Amino acid sequence: MRKRDLMILVAAILLISPLMPLPRSLGDKANKPDSYGYFWVDSNQPPPTVTYQWLDVKSQGSMINFNQISSPATVSLPFSIPFYGRSYNRIYISAYGYLSFISYTSAYAISIPYTSLPNAVVAVYSSYDAAYRGGGVYYLIGTEGDRRFVAVEWQTDYDQNFEVIIYETGFIKMQYRDVDATYSPYSNGARSCCGIEDHSGTVGTVYCANNGNIRNGLAVVYTLYRTRISYVELRDGDGSSGNFVLAKYKTYHLDVTVSDDGGFSDISEVKVKLGNFTGSPTITYENKNRTFSLSDPRGYLSLVESECDVTTIGEFEAVLTFAFVVNFTYPQNGYINLTIEANALMALESKAYHLTTLFIISRVIVTGVPTFTGSLQGRISDGDFIRGGEEVTMSGLALYYNMTIYSPPNEVFSVYLSDTLGGRWWDNSSSGRKVHITARAPEEDLIWHLVFGVVGIPESSLIMAPIEISLKVDNTPPPSPYNVKVHADSYNDTATEYDDDRDIFITWEADEEEGSGISHFILVVERGTDHINITLPGAELRKYRLSGAPQGRLRIGVKAVDRVGNVGEAEYTQFTVDLTPVEFRLLDPPEKTWITTDSPLIKVEISDPDTEVDGPTVEYALSTDGGITWSDWRNAGAYEKASKIVVELPLTLSEGRKNLIMFRAKDVAGNPYNESPAYSIWVDTTAPQFFDFYPGEEWVTTETVRVRIKVTDAPGVGIDLSKVMYRYSRMGPGSYTSWMPIQGTMDSYGVLTLSTTLQLSPTGQNLIQFKVSDVLGHVGVSPEFIINVDNPPEVSLVSPLPGERYLSNETVPLKCTIKDRDGNPDKLWVTWIVDDVIVGTSQNLTLKGLAPGVHTIVLKVRDSIPLPSHNITRWVRIVIEKPPPSDPFLRDSDSDGIPDGYEEQWGTDPFKADSSMDTDGDGYTNLEEYLAGTDPTRRSSSPSKGLIETSPSAILIAAIAVVIAGLVFLNYYMKRRWKEKLLTLQSVAQAQPAPSQPPPMELPAGMAGVAEGVAPLPPGEQEEYQLKTPVETIYEEALEEGPGGAAVERGEEVQQVAPMPLQTPEAPEVEGAGAAAVAGDEVVG
């Protein structure tokens, strides 16, 4: 049969041999149990069988000396033996081949069961052939495992040898070593009885009853119980049938179901033997201490005790799990004999043989085609060149259990490559995949030999052909090329330093390489720290055209590469590719920064990073109007040629931001002119400027003014808002305040508007000045601006004077002086008011016809400025007296209340006010004596003494005199009071030039007014109020009641500007201005 056919047959067997439960026919060959339950099983085939294993009692035990052949020997036991429901601790041994548990008289058992003595018999070979004359009987009390037993051996006279072993559990085993009697009628059980019976002789079981079925080497067991191995299963086997056991692949679990009719506790041990060869490993379960152990002196198996287990099923049955790992040293591959044996204390032992339960594979095969690949060379074969230090990878192989698709686990094995230099490279995780091992070649020229190997799997279990390779290591780089040149426009161009385009031509020479040979060349192009490598194909190449060369100073070299990748040193040359024009950088002043001079020294840097700047070609052009017009290109005066040139130019620039300068130049490589950007240079040499001052030359008509001025630094850098100040004076240049900050607003054109409110002096010289700094520190100071204030006119009331007296028939002159104090001539309006009646509007008037009494004369002057301070009021009070009487006697020249005629009569001074004097010292004043009609110069004539004459006529004359005196006194008293009051007013008028408010005036009837407080009058006088009439009211009534009203507009804050008609028949006459005077006439002061 061919090998292929054999493999197919084996595979078919594997597929059709699933694990099957064992048949439950074990013990079917045994006889039927007796009525108590005992039955026998022998060692003869077919199964079930018991094992014959002779116990040499004769050599180990004691011989029995019988007193006589018919008398049994009694042996006491250290334990009790159960037998047919009773327990016995002694036996009675007969020389006739049996024993009994009951004492008996001389006899031998001839039939079982048999009610005659002896009873409770164990008949081993009961016959007439006694062991007495030429033989002997021996007994032994011993231990087998943890079971005690008693054994009896007979050696008969006819040279037959047999024995019985009775365990303390009641298990009985009879063994027959030699049943060939020297007297043949007794051979092989003829004329003998073999069996057991109970104590009554009515129940028993017989194996042999004179039928000659006993042979040498026979064993017969008598027991009540039997054990059974009912089911065997490999729980986690591999393969399609689930019965593959792979060496070192994993832990396998074999489940064995065992039962015992006497209960699972009767089981003593269960053994599982894998294989039927010498040294087959056996796993034993001991039920007493529930432990698993392995008997395997050659290490074919490993027991995994932690995963072994016992699972009881009721009282009689249990499943035992045997966990194990098969080692690669297991000598068999394929199906093995699996033997399972269950031993019991009393029950009949069980033994199962299962030939196709397990299929063990302990062989591993290395399959595939090995492939070697160099990291530089690619696929390589034996004898090829590789580079020193090159990595070589082997692949294409895999390890599997023989005839399976399973691979050993990683922890079981590793694969490697080793060389003759002691190097070893590993792959420790190739389970289930292709092997991948990378080795590194030595860095020296030699022959490198690599060998593939496996560890962890014994060679005896490995199916593999030798795998190795030899390689040539080339570690020497090829020599450098030489005579490397770069040409500008062709291979023959003599220009070998510069080129103005990217197309260059490289040539070189090279010698042959002695090792693996030149493979190709590498062109190296370096610029600074940057570089590129270009692989040039072909070993014979000696020139190359490079298109697109990088710009700049280049370092170009060529190096050779041999066939294994060794790279030689490069040979270099210098070359410059210049494609860009010159570059410009303004050094000083920096662009778009302000400078404070219009004649700066301009510094510019011109550079060419690749070649050099051609100095004589450096030129510049200037614009001072923001680029609208430019100067011609002018030579900058540079004569050197260098990679960097600094040019300095003294220029004259304009104020502001409109200065622009441009440069242009060429490089030595011939690139065309390149122009710089237009650099902007800002010039600011002036301080900020002031304009648009308000109020300017206008006259200010208010006592406060909002001053405003605008400031600009255009076209300069701009105003520093933190340095904007002002100062002012109300009293001329010598009285300025200190400089103070002022706020302003900046518009989008850079114009700063400053404003502040000033309280002006109406009489002094009001000045203001500003100081502003720009960002560069230029300080601008404005002129001193004069603020012209329109001052009120200076008014003086010349006539009448306060307290003056006039007679009612005299004229009263009204005169005033008006002066302009600011040089700004204004229109003036003058109004004279007498006792609340407007009497004229001229500067000088004359009044006539004033009634006697005190009169208030008010002068009102205003100009065109509608301010209270420009409404000026002056007033006086005068006294108008009646003309003196025409009778000199009644004249009172000193106004003391005593007529001049009386004073002349009595001798007192008529021109001296002495009415309050007591000339004669009689206790009465002159006035009292005048009124009493007595002589003030004589003490004897006084009011207390009466009149000198007491006749009726005298009394009448006295009464008339008293009346006259009373009138005179009243006249005197009133004059005196007015005089005192006038004196007081005159003193006030002298102390103050003129009160700003007139005394109260009565307005014409029907004119409403508003009361305003005025300055208090002298002490003792009642406080009075002035009625201020609204302008509208006065103006309207003037239009209605008086022709020729004043030419004023509604709403002006003026008082009583319309002429009012005289309201009383006693209105005085007005002279000087004429009756046609109109309020509002212009008077120039």
ChimeraX attribute file (.defattr): number of C-alpha atoms within 10 A of each C-alpha:
attribute: neighborCount
match mode: 1-to-1
recipient: residues
	/A:1	5
	/A:2	6
	/A:3	8
	/A:4	9
	/A:5	10
	/A:6	11
	/A:7	12
	/A:8	11
	/A:9	12
	/A:10	13
	/A:11	12
	/A:12	11
	/A:13	14
	/A:14	22
	/A:15	14
	/A:16	9
	/A:17	15
	/A:18	17
	/A:19	18
	/A:20	12
	/A:21	14
	/A:22	17
	/A:23	11
	/A:24	11
	/A:25	11
	/A:26	20
	/A:27	22
	/A:28	12
	/A:29	16
	/A:30	17
	/A:31	14
	/A:32	13
	/A:33	16
	/A:34	15
	/A:35	11
	/A:36	14
	/A:37	14
	/A:38	21
	/A:39	25
	/A:40	25
	/A:41	24
	/A:42	24
	/A:43	17
	/A:44	17
	/A:45	9
	/A:46	11
	/A:47	18
	/A:48	20
	/A:49	22
	/A:50	21
	/A:51	17
	/A:52	19
	/A:53	12
	/A:54	16
	/A:55	18
	/A:56	14
	/A:57	23
	/A:58	18
	/A:59	10
	/A:60	13
	/A:61	18
	/A:62	15
	/A:63	17
	/A:64	19
	/A:65	14
	/A:66	17
	/A:67	9
	/A:68	11
	/A:69	17
	/A:70	16
	/A:71	17
	/A:72	25
	/A:73	19
	/A:74	18
	/A:75	15
	/A:76	11
	/A:77	15
	/A:78	13
	/A:79	16
	/A:80	18
	/A:81	23
	/A:82	14
	/A:83	23
	/A:84	19
	/A:85	8
	/A:86	12
	/A:87	14
	/A:88	15
	/A:89	14
	/A:90	18
	/A:91	20
	/A:92	18
	/A:93	25
	/A:94	28
	/A:95	30
	/A:96	26
	/A:97	31
	/A:98	27
	/A:99	28
	/A:100	24
	/A:101	23
	/A:102	16
	/A:103	19
	/A:104	15
	/A:105	10
	/A:106	13
	/A:107	15
	/A:108	23
	/A:109	26
	/A:110	19
	/A:111	22
	/A:112	25
	/A:113	22
	/A:114	19
	/A:115	16
	/A:116	13
	/A:117	19
	/A:118	25
	/A:119	24
	/A:120	26
	/A:121	30
	/A:122	27
	/A:123	29
	/A:124	28
	/A:125	33
	/A:126	27
	/A:127	22
	/A:128	17
	/A:129	22
	/A:130	26
	/A:131	23
	/A:132	21
	/A:133	12
	/A:134	11
	/A:135	16
	/A:136	20
	/A:137	28
	/A:138	21
	/A:139	22
	/A:140	20
	/A:141	20
	/A:142	16
	/A:143	12
	/A:144	8
	/A:145	7
	/A:146	9
	/A:147	13
	/A:148	17
	/A:149	23
	/A:150	23
	/A:151	22
	/A:152	28
	/A:153	28
	/A:154	30
	/A:155	23
	/A:156	25
	/A:157	19
	/A:158	20
	/A:159	18
	/A:160	25
	/A:161	24
	/A:162	24
	/A:163	26
	/A:164	29
	/A:165	23
	/A:166	20
	/A:167	24
	/A:168	24
	/A:169	20
	/A:170	21
	/A:171	22
	/A:172	25
	/A:173	24
	/A:174	26
	/A:175	27
	/A:176	25
	/A:177	18
	/A:178	18
	/A:179	25
	/A:180	19
	/A:181	19
	/A:182	13
	/A:183	12
	/A:184	11
	/A:185	12
	/A:186	20
	/A:187	20
	/A:188	23
	/A:189	23
	/A:190	20
	/A:191	19
	/A:192	26
	/A:193	26
	/A:194	27
	/A:195	27
	/A:196	30
	/A:197	28
	/A:198	24
	/A:199	21
	/A:200	17
	/A:201	19
	/A:202	15
	/A:203	20
	/A:204	26
	/A:205	23
	/A:206	19
	/A:207	24
	/A:208	23
	/A:209	19
	/A:210	20
	/A:211	13
	/A:212	17
	/A:213	13
	/A:214	24
	/A:215	17
	/A:216	15
	/A:217	17
	/A:218	22
	/A:219	25
	/A:220	24
	/A:221	28
	/A:222	27
	/A:223	20
	/A:224	21
	/A:225	21
	/A:226	21
	/A:227	28
	/A:228	26
	/A:229	25
	/A:230	18
	/A:231	17
	/A:232	23
	/A:233	21
	/A:234	21
	/A:235	14
	/A:236	15
	/A:237	20
	/A:238	17
	/A:239	16
	/A:240	10
	/A:241	15
	/A:242	20
	/A:243	24
	/A:244	22
	/A:245	25
	/A:246	29
	/A:247	26
	/A:248	21
	/A:249	22
	/A:250	15
	/A:251	18
	/A:252	23
	/A:253	21
	/A:254	20
	/A:255	20
	/A:256	21
	/A:257	22
	/A:258	24
	/A:259	25
	/A:260	26
	/A:261	18
	/A:262	18
	/A:263	17
	/A:264	20
	/A:265	15
	/A:266	22
	/A:267	27
	/A:268	22
	/A:269	19
	/A:270	23
	/A:271	20
	/A:272	22
	/A:273	22
	/A:274	20
	/A:275	20
	/A:276	13
	/A:277	12
	/A:278	6
	/A:279	15
	/A:280	19
	/A:281	22
	/A:282	21
	/A:283	22
	/A:284	20
	/A:285	25
	/A:286	16
	/A:287	18
	/A:288	12
	/A:289	8
	/A:290	11
	/A:291	14
	/A:292	24
	/A:293	15
	/A:294	20
	/A:295	17
	/A:296	16
	/A:297	11
	/A:298	11
	/A:299	16
	/A:300	20
	/A:301	24
	/A:302	18
	/A:303	21
	/A:304	17
	/A:305	15
	/A:306	8
	/A:307	13
	/A:308	18
	/A:309	18
	/A:310	18
	/A:311	11
	/A:312	15
	/A:313	13
	/A:314	10
	/A:315	13
	/A:316	17
	/A:317	22
	/A:318	19
	/A:319	20
	/A:320	21
	/A:321	24
	/A:322	25
	/A:323	20
	/A:324	21
	/A:325	19
	/A:326	22
	/A:327	19
	/A:328	25
	/A:329	18
	/A:330	20
	/A:331	16
	/A:332	16
	/A:333	16
	/A:334	14
	/A:335	21
	/A:336	19
	/A:337	18
	/A:338	19
	/A:339	17
	/A:340	21
	/A:341	19
	/A:342	24
	/A:343	22
	/A:344	24
	/A:345	20
	/A:346	25
	/A:347	27
	/A:348	29
	/A:349	27
	/A:350	24
	/A:351	21
	/A:352	21
	/A:353	14
	/A:354	17
	/A:355	15
	/A:356	18
	/A:357	22
	/A:358	26
	/A:359	23
	/A:360	20
	/A:361	26
	/A:362	26
	/A:363	24
	/A:364	26
	/A:365	18
	/A:366	16
	/A:367	16
	/A:368	13
	/A:369	10
	/A:370	15
	/A:371	14
	/A:372	19
	/A:373	16
	/A:374	22
	/A:375	16
	/A:376	15
	/A:377	17
	/A:378	12
	/A:379	13
	/A:380	17
	/A:381	14
	/A:382	12
	/A:383	14
	/A:384	16
	/A:385	21
	/A:386	29
	/A:387	29
	/A:388	22
	/A:389	16
	/A:390	22
	/A:391	18
	/A:392	21
	/A:393	20
	/A:394	20
	/A:395	16
	/A:396	14
	/A:397	16
	/A:398	20
	/A:399	27
	/A:400	21
	/A:401	21
	/A:402	20
	/A:403	12
	/A:404	14
	/A:405	10
	/A:406	17
	/A:407	19
	/A:408	21
	/A:409	17
	/A:410	16
	/A:411	12
	/A:412	15
	/A:413	19
	/A:414	20
	/A:415	21
	/A:416	21
	/A:417	22
	/A:418	17
	/A:419	18
	/A:420	11
	/A:421	10
	/A:422	6
	/A:423	13
	/A:424	18
	/A:425	15
	/A:426	19
	/A:427	17
	/A:428	16
	/A:429	17
	/A:430	21
	/A:431	20
	/A:432	15
	/A:433	13
	/A:434	17
	/A:435	23
	/A:436	20
	/A:437	21
	/A:438	21
	/A:439	21
	/A:440	17
	/A:441	25
	/A:442	19
	/A:443	14
	/A:444	15
	/A:445	15
	/A:446	14
	/A:447	16
	/A:448	19
	/A:449	18
	/A:450	22
	/A:451	15
	/A:452	20
	/A:453	16
	/A:454	18
	/A:455	11
	/A:456	12
	/A:457	20
	/A:458	14
	/A:459	14
	/A:460	12
	/A:461	21
	/A:462	19
	/A:463	15
	/A:464	14
	/A:465	10
	/A:466	7
	/A:467	12
	/A:468	15
	/A:469	16
	/A:470	16
	/A:471	19
	/A:472	20
	/A:473	25
	/A:474	27
	/A:475	23
	/A:476	21
	/A:477	23
	/A:478	26
	/A:479	20
	/A:480	20
	/A:481	22
	/A:482	17
	/A:483	12
	/A:484	20
	/A:485	23
	/A:486	31
	/A:487	21
	/A:488	23
	/A:489	18
	/A:490	14
	/A:491	16
	/A:492	12
	/A:493	12
	/A:494	12
	/A:495	13
	/A:496	19
	/A:497	16
	/A:498	22
	/A:499	22
	/A:500	17
	/A:501	17
	/A:502	18
	/A:503	17
	/A:504	24
	/A:505	20
	/A:506	21
	/A:507	18
	/A:508	18
	/A:509	15
	/A:510	21
	/A:511	12
	/A:512	14
	/A:513	18
	/A:514	12
	/A:515	17
	/A:516	22
	/A:517	17
	/A:518	25
	/A:519	19
	/A:520	19
	/A:521	26
	/A:522	19
	/A:523	21
	/A:524	19
	/A:525	21
	/A:526	19
	/A:527	15
	/A:528	9
	/A:529	5
	/A:530	8
	/A:531	13
	/A:532	13
	/A:533	12
	/A:534	12
	/A:535	15
	/A:536	18
	/A:537	11
	/A:538	11
	/A:539	17
	/A:540	13
	/A:541	14
	/A:542	16
	/A:543	16
	/A:544	15
	/A:545	16
	/A:546	15
	/A:547	11
	/A:548	10
	/A:549	15
	/A:550	20
	/A:551	18
	/A:552	21
	/A:553	19
	/A:554	24
	/A:555	17
	/A:556	23
	/A:557	25
	/A:558	31
	/A:559	24
	/A:560	29
	/A:561	23
	/A:562	25
	/A:563	21
	/A:564	25
	/A:565	23
	/A:566	21
	/A:567	21
	/A:568	19
	/A:569	15
	/A:570	20
	/A:571	20
	/A:572	22
	/A:573	17
	/A:574	17
	/A:575	22
	/A:576	26
	/A:577	23
	/A:578	25
	/A:579	18
	/A:580	18
	/A:581	25
	/A:582	27
	/A:583	20
	/A:584	22
	/A:585	17
	/A:586	21
	/A:587	14
	/A:588	15
	/A:589	17
	/A:590	17
	/A:591	15
	/A:592	14
	/A:593	13
	/A:594	20
	/A:595	20
	/A:596	17
	/A:597	16
	/A:598	16
	/A:599	13
	/A:600	17
	/A:601	14
	/A:602	17
	/A:603	16
	/A:604	18
	/A:605	15
	/A:606	26
	/A:607	23
	/A:608	23
	/A:609	16
	/A:610	22
	/A:611	24
	/A:612	22
	/A:613	27
	/A:614	25
	/A:615	25
	/A:616	15
	/A:617	18
	/A:618	25
	/A:619	21
	/A:620	18
	/A:621	17
	/A:622	23
	/A:623	20
	/A:624	21
	/A:625	16
	/A:626	16
	/A:627	15
	/A:628	8
	/A:629	10
	/A:630	15
	/A:631	12
	/A:632	11
	/A:633	14
	/A:634	13
	/A:635	16
	/A:636	19
	/A:637	14
	/A:638	16
	/A:639	13
	/A:640	13
	/A:641	16
	/A:642	16
	/A:643	18
	/A:644	19
	/A:645	20
	/A:646	15
	/A:647	18
	/A:648	15
	/A:649	13
	/A:650	10
	/A:651	12
	/A:652	13
	/A:653	21
	/A:654	18
	/A:655	21
	/A:656	23
	/A:657	22
	/A:658	18
	/A:659	22
	/A:660	22
	/A:661	22
	/A:662	19
	/A:663	26
	/A:664	24
	/A:665	26
	/A:666	25
	/A:667	28
	/A:668	21
	/A:669	21
	/A:670	13
	/A:671	15
	/A:672	14
	/A:673	16
	/A:674	17
	/A:675	18
	/A:676	18
	/A:677	14
	/A:678	17
	/A:679	17
	/A:680	23
	/A:681	25
	/A:682	26
	/A:683	25
	/A:684	24
	/A:685	17
	/A:686	21
	/A:687	23
	/A:688	24
	/A:689	17
	/A:690	21
	/A:691	12
	/A:692	11
	/A:693	16
	/A:694	16
	/A:695	17
	/A:696	15
	/A:697	11
	/A:698	12
	/A:699	14
	/A:700	18
	/A:701	18
	/A:702	17
	/A:703	15
	/A:704	14
	/A:705	17
	/A:706	11
	/A:707	16
	/A:708	17
	/A:709	19
	/A:710	18
	/A:711	25
	/A:712	21
	/A:713	25
	/A:714	19
	/A:715	16
	/A:716	24
	/A:717	25
	/A:718	19
	/A:719	26
	/A:720	17
	/A:721	18
	/A:722	13
	/A:723	16
	/A:724	23
	/A:725	19
	/A:726	19
	/A:727	17
	/A:728	22
	/A:729	22
	/A:730	22
	/A:731	15
	/A:732	14
	/A:733	14
	/A:734	8
	/A:735	13
	/A:736	16
	/A:737	12
	/A:738	10
	/A:739	14
	/A:740	13
	/A:741	15
	/A:742	18
	/A:743	13
	/A:744	18
	/A:745	12
	/A:746	15
	/A:747	9
	/A:748	6
	/A:749	8
	/A:750	17
	/A:751	19
	/A:752	22
	/A:753	19
	/A:754	20
	/A:755	17
	/A:756	13
	/A:757	10
	/A:758	16
	/A:759	12
	/A:760	21
	/A:761	17
	/A:762	21
	/A:763	14
	/A:764	15
	/A:765	18
	/A:766	24
	/A:767	21
	/A:768	21
	/A:769	17
	/A:770	23
	/A:771	22
	/A:772	27
	/A:773	21
	/A:774	23
	/A:775	18
	/A:776	18
	/A:777	14
	/A:778	18
	/A:779	19
	/A:780	19
	/A:781	16
	/A:782	18
	/A:783	12
	/A:784	15
	/A:785	17
	/A:786	20
	/A:787	22
	/A:788	22
	/A:789	23
	/A:790	25
	/A:791	25
	/A:792	25
	/A:793	23
	/A:794	14
	/A:795	20
	/A:796	17
	/A:797	20
	/A:798	13
	/A:799	17
	/A:800	19
	/A:801	17
	/A:802	25
	/A:803	23
	/A:804	17
	/A:805	20
	/A:806	19
	/A:807	19
	/A:808	19
	/A:809	15
	/A:810	16
	/A:811	17
	/A:812	25
	/A:813	16
	/A:814	24
	/A:815	18
	/A:816	19
	/A:817	14
	/A:818	17
	/A:819	14
	/A:820	16
	/A:821	15
	/A:822	18
	/A:823	10
	/A:824	12
	/A:825	14
	/A:826	20
	/A:827	15
	/A:828	19
	/A:829	22
	/A:830	25
	/A:831	25
	/A:832	26
	/A:833	21
	/A:834	22
	/A:835	17
	/A:836	20
	/A:837	21
	/A:838	22
	/A:839	27
	/A:840	31
	/A:841	27
	/A:842	23
	/A:843	23
	/A:844	18
	/A:845	21
	/A:846	18
	/A:847	19
	/A:848	17
	/A:849	17
	/A:850	23
	/A:851	17
	/A:852	16
	/A:853	16
	/A:854	19
	/A:855	17
	/A:856	18
	/A:857	24
	/A:858	24
	/A:859	25
	/A:860	23
	/A:861	27
	/A:862	26
	/A:863	23
	/A:864	16
	/A:865	21
	/A:866	14
	/A:867	16
	/A:868	11
	/A:869	17
	/A:870	20
	/A:871	20
	/A:872	21
	/A:873	22
	/A:874	20
	/A:875	24
	/A:876	24
	/A:877	23
	/A:878	21
	/A:879	22
	/A:880	22
	/A:881	18
	/A:882	14
	/A:883	12
	/A:884	12
	/A:885	10
	/A:886	8
	/A:887	8
	/A:888	12
	/A:889	14
	/A:890	15
	/A:891	18
	/A:892	23
	/A:893	17
	/A:894	17
	/A:895	23
	/A:896	24
	/A:897	29
	/A:898	28
	/A:899	22
	/A:900	22
	/A:901	17
	/A:902	19
	/A:903	22
	/A:904	12
	/A:905	10
	/A:906	15
	/A:907	12
	/A:908	20
	/A:909	14
	/A:910	21
	/A:911	13
	/A:912	13
	/A:913	16
	/A:914	20
	/A:915	24
	/A:916	13
	/A:917	15
	/A:918	18
	/A:919	18
	/A:920	17
	/A:921	14
	/A:922	18
	/A:923	15
	/A:924	21
	/A:925	19
	/A:926	28
	/A:927	22
	/A:928	21
	/A:929	21
	/A:930	26
	/A:931	22
	/A:932	22
	/A:933	22
	/A:934	25
	/A:935	22
	/A:936	29
	/A:937	18
	/A:938	13
	/A:939	16
	/A:940	14
	/A:941	18
	/A:942	26
	/A:943	19
	/A:944	13
	/A:945	10
	/A:946	12
	/A:947	17
	/A:948	12
	/A:949	10
	/A:950	11
	/A:951	10
	/A:952	9
	/A:953	10
	/A:954	13
	/A:955	13
	/A:956	12
	/A:957	12
	/A:958	19
	/A:959	14
	/A:960	12
	/A:961	16
	/A:962	16
	/A:963	12
	/A:964	13
	/A:965	21
	/A:966	16
	/A:967	14
	/A:968	20
	/A:969	22
	/A:970	13
	/A:971	15
	/A:972	19
	/A:973	15
	/A:974	12
	/A:975	17
	/A:976	15
	/A:977	11
	/A:978	15
	/A:979	16
	/A:980	12
	/A:981	15
	/A:982	20
	/A:983	15
	/A:984	15
	/A:985	19
	/A:986	19
	/A:987	13
	/A:988	16
	/A:989	18
	/A:990	12
	/A:991	9
	/A:992	9
	/A:993	12
	/A:994	19
	/A:995	16
	/A:996	15
	/A:997	16
	/A:998	21
	/A:999	22
	/A:1000	16
	/A:1001	17
	/A:1002	12
	/A:1003	17
	/A:1004	13
	/A:1005	7
	/A:1006	7
	/A:1007	12
	/A:1008	13
	/A:1009	14
	/A:1010	10
	/A:1011	12
	/A:1012	10
	/A:1013	11
	/A:1014	16
	/A:1015	13
	/A:1016	11
	/A:1017	13
	/A:1018	12
	/A:1019	7
	/A:1020	6
	/A:1021	8
	/A:1022	9
	/A:1023	12
	/A:1024	14
	/A:1025	17
	/A:1026	17
	/A:1027	16
	/A:1028	16
	/A:1029	17
	/A:1030	17
	/A:1031	18
	/A:1032	16
	/A:1033	14
	/A:1034	21
	/A:1035	23
	/A:1036	14
	/A:1037	15
	/A:1038	20
	/A:1039	15
	/A:1040	10
	/A:1041	12
	/A:1042	13
	/A:1043	13
	/A:1044	14
	/A:1045	20
	/A:1046	18
	/A:1047	13
	/A:1048	12
	/A:1049	10
	/A:1050	10
	/A:1051	10
	/A:1052	13
	/A:1053	16
	/A:1054	25
	/A:1055	18
	/A:1056	21
	/A:1057	26
	/A:1058	27
	/A:1059	28
	/A:1060	24
	/A:1061	15
	/A:1062	15
	/A:1063	13
	/A:1064	8
	/A:1065	6
	/A:1066	10
	/A:1067	17
	/A:1068	19
	/A:1069	15
	/A:1070	21
	/A:1071	17
	/A:1072	15
	/A:1073	15
	/A:1074	13
	/A:1075	11
	/A:1076	10
	/A:1077	17
	/A:1078	24
	/A:1079	24
	/A:1080	23
	/A:1081	18
	/A:1082	16
	/A:1083	16
	/A:1084	13
	/A:1085	17
